[in-house]
C-alpha cells in the first residue's frame, strides 16, 4: 500500500494556507478515517472496503462544503497516511485497489490517533492562515478496538476522545465488532459491523453524515444549543457556530435514521 510522503502532505497544507477565500467560499470540514488493517481485522476486510466506498459516495454528494480527507491506515504494526487531500480528488476505487489483500500486524491505536490529531490540527491552522471557515472534524474509526498497546498508553487518548466528543470538538463514529467484548470505547456514535442488520445501520449512519453536512441550518430547531448566526468577519465565532450546527444536525439525523 502506498503512503503519502511528508513532502506531499506539506504541499497540500501549503495549498490550504494560500487558498483564496471570498464571501461565497464554502466551509471546510476535516474528515479523518482510521482504517484498521491489523491482523485481527482480517475477517472484516470486506466490511472496511464497503464502509469506505459508502462513506466517500455519500459525502461526495454534499455540494456546499469542502472536505479535507486524511486516511490513516494501520498495517504491519504501524500507522501511515494513506491519503491526504481534498475528498473530491480521491479516486476511491484506485485506493481500494491498492489496499492490502490481507490484514496483518499489531494494532497501535494510540499512535494512529496521535498522528491523526497532529494533522487535524495542521489543517485547522492552515484554514486559519487563509481565513477559511473550518468546522470540527468528522473522525471515523473502523476497528475491532483490540489495541495491542498497554492500558497506560491508551487511557489518556480515550479520555481525550470522550471529552472532545462531549464538548463538540469532534464528531466520532465507531464502526466496531461485537466479537471483542473488551474493545476500547471511543465515546462516539456506535455502528456494529458484524451482525445481520449491520449493512442498513452503516448505510443510515453514512446518510446522517451527508445530511448533517448538507445544511447550514439547525435542523433541531434549537434543541441542541441554538446560537444566533455571527458575521463571517468574526471568523472564530462563525467557526464555532457552524460546528455547533454540524454536531447538532448529526445527532438529529443519526437518531432519526437509526430509529426507523
N, C-alpha and C positions, 0 to 999 in steps of 0.2 A: 504494500500500500504506500503510495506517495505521501509525503508530508510537506507542508508549506515551510519554506525556508524563512529564517528570521528577516532576511532582506526583503522578501516578498511581503511579509506581514507589515514591515516598516513602511513599504511603499503604499500599501493600502491605507494605513493610518495617516500617512502624509496627504493622500488624496482627500481624506475626510477633513483634515485640518485646513486645506486650501480650497475646499468646495465653496463655490459662490452661492450665497444664501439670499433669498428675497422674501417678500411678504407671502408669496404663494408656495414657498418650499414646504414639502411635506415633512411631518415629524419623523424622526428616526427611532426605531426600537431595536436595540441589540437582541440577538437571538443566539443563545448558546445551547448546543446539543452535545451531550456526553454519550458516546456510543461505547458500551462495554463489550469488547471482543475478547475478554479474558476467558480462560478455559472452561469455567463453569457455565458460560453463556452459550456454549456450542449447540445445545438443543434448541436455542431460541434465535439462532441466526436469522431464520426466515422472518420472524416477527420483527426483528430490528430493521430489516430491509423494508418491510411493509410499512412500519411506522414512519420511517424516514421518507419514503415515497409519498405517503398520505399527507404528512405534515407540510412538506415543501409544496405539494399541489395546492393545499388549502391556502397557505399564506401567500403564494404567488397570485392568488385571486384577489388580494387586497390592493386597491388602486391608489389610495391617497396616503400611503405610508411607505417609508424606506425601511428595509431590514438589513442590518449588518449581521451576517451569519458567521458564527465561529463553531466549527465542529471539532470536538476533542475526541480522539479515538484512543481507547485503552487496548493495547495489544502487546503480547510478549513482555508483560510486566512494566510497560512504560506508557505514559500518556503523551500523545503527539497531536499537533494541529493538522487535521486532515483537510480543512477548508477554512479560509478567512477571506471575506469579501461580501459584496452585495448579493443578497439572496437571488435576485433575478439573473445574475451572471453565472449561477451554478447550473451545470448540466447534471442533474441528479442521476440520470442513467449511466453517465460516464463514471460518476463517483461510485455508484453501486457496483459497476463492473470491476472497479479497482479494489473493492473491499476484500479483505482476506477470506479465502474459501473456508477456513476453519478458525474457530476462536481458540486462543491458547494463551497461557501465561497467568501470572498473578493479577490481583485487582487493586492497584494503588489509587483508590477513590479520592483520598485526601489530596494527593499530589495533583490529580486531574482537576479537582475543584480549585486548588490554588492557582493552577495555570489558567483556568477559565476566568477566575476573578481578576487576575492580573490584566488580561486582555480586555475584559469588560470595562475595567477602569480606564484603560488606554483609549477605548472607543469613546467613552464619556468625555475624557479630556480633549480628544480630537474634536468632538462636536462643540465643546465649549470654546475652543480656539476659533472655530469658523462661525460661531453663534447659531448653530443648528439647534432646533428643539429636539431634545433627546429624552426618552422616557426610561423608566425602569426596564430591565431586560426580562424576556422570557428565558427560562432555564429549564430545558427538557433533559431528564436523566433516564436513560434506557439501560437498566441493570437489574441483576438479581440481588443487589445490595450486599453481596458477600465480600466485604473488604478484607484483604489479607494483611492490612496494617494493624498495628496494636491499638487497643482501646484508647490509650493516651493520645495517639495521633489523631483519631477521628472524632473524639468527643467535642473538641473545640469547634471543628468545622460544622458538625451537626447543630451545635448551639447557634453558630453564626447564621446558618441557613434558615433555621427556625425563626430567629429574630428578624432576618431580612424579609421573610415571608409575612410574618405577623405585622411588621411595620411598613408593608408595601414598598420594600426596596427591591424585591424580586418577585416574579410570578413563577413558581416552581411546579413543574409537572413531573411526577414519578411514574414511569412505566416499569413495573416490577413483577416478580413471580411469587406465587404463593408457596412454592416448594421450600423456600428458605424462610422459616418462621422467625428466625432470629436476625433477619435482614435489617439493615440500618433504615431509620425513618428520617427522611429529609424535610418533613414538615409541609409538604406541598399537596397539590391535587394528586390523588392516587388512582392509577389505572392498572388493573391486573392483566398481564399478558397471557396467562396460561389457564383460562377456563372457557367454558362454552360460549359465553356472551362477550368475550374479550374484543372481538372484531368490531362489534357495534359500539361498545363503550369507547374504544380507541377512536373510532370514526367520529363519535359525538364530541369527544374532547378536542380533536383537531378542528372540528367545526366551531366549537366555542372559542378557540384561539383566533380563528379567522373573523368571527362575528365581533369579538371584543376589539379586534384591531381595525375593523372597518368603519367604526363610528367614533367621532369626537364628541358625541352627545352622551350624557349619563343616562343609560337605559334603565337604571334602577330608580330613577325619579327621586333621587335624594336619600334613598335608604342607606347607602354607603358613603356617608360624609360628603354631601354635596358642597361644592365650593363655587363661588362666583368666578367667572372667567376673567383672569387678569389680562392686561395688554401684553402682546408679544414682546414689546420693548423691555418688559420685566422678564428676562429670559428664565431666571431661576424659578420664579413663581409660576410661570407658564409651564415649565417642565414638570413641576410638582402637580399642577392642575391636570395636565394630560396623563400623568402617571396614575393619579387618583381615579380618573375616569377609566383608564385601561384596567386597573386592578378590580374596580367595582363591576365593570362590564364582564370581565372574565368570570367572576364569581356568579353573576346573574345568569349568564348563558350556560356555564358549566352545570349549575344546579338545575336549570330548566331542561336542558337537553338530556341529562343523565337521569332525570326523574321520570322520563316517559316510559 
